[in-house]
Amino acid sequence: MSNDIIGLVLVYGYVILLLIITEKVLNKYPVMSRKILHILTGNIAFILPLFQTREVMAFLAAGPFILFTFLMSPYSPIKSIRGRTSAAGHSMGLVYYAITWTILAYVFFDHMEIIAIGIFSMSFGDGFASLLGTTFGKRKYKIVGDEKSYLGSFFMFVFTLIMMNVALIYFGVELTSAKLLVLPFIALIAMLVEAVTPKGLDNISVPFTTAILYWAFLVA
């Protein structure tokens, strides 16, 4: 249990630090603040090896953030913090983020690299796609109502692929030739899924896509 407690302390401490940075330091730039929060939250994956208990990781480290982020959504009963998560263009995106992490943590606890792959794809992959695509992407396209940029989709592929490799290396998984062939395919599918998923919901569709595809092709 000692490692579980250390893991909990680090998770909550890191999230509090992120909130201080985004709400106090970057409060003049709300959209940028939310995107940075979205990306940097992915670093929580590096804390996962400390956890020794499935239930602690899923229901004490990840689960409480479902309620916390909901209370900051436009549907919150608390007026003073209502809508704080919608500044970056999504109302329930961070709630979906927390739900996804909770489910991945419980289902794939015995393969933490899969949890990390899911987290990284929605934080670094989707996060940088939004940040860099919005900033530099000039050529746009629209599939299901949400405007995307070609450059953003490209960065989605690149950062998802990079961070999947980082996850495997960090968790001590051998990078076999099979993995090196399959990972770009998974990143490509993740890019396509992000392109056709409405804003916010990609925090569910993208991580589950990458996690399930990795499990199906390289674990099962």
Buried (B, 14 or more C-beta within 10 A) or exposed (E): EEEBEEBBEBBBEBBEEBBEBBEEEBEEEBBBBBBBBBBBBBBBBBBBBBBEBBBBBBBBBBBBBBEBBBBBBEEBEEEEEBEBBBBBBBBBBBBBBBBBBBBBBBBBBEBBBBBBBBBBBBBBBBBBBBBBBBEEBEEEEEEEEBEBBBBBBBBBBBBBBBBBBBBBEBBEBEEEEEBEEBBEEBBBBBBBBBBEBEBBBBBBBBBBBBBBBBBEBBEE
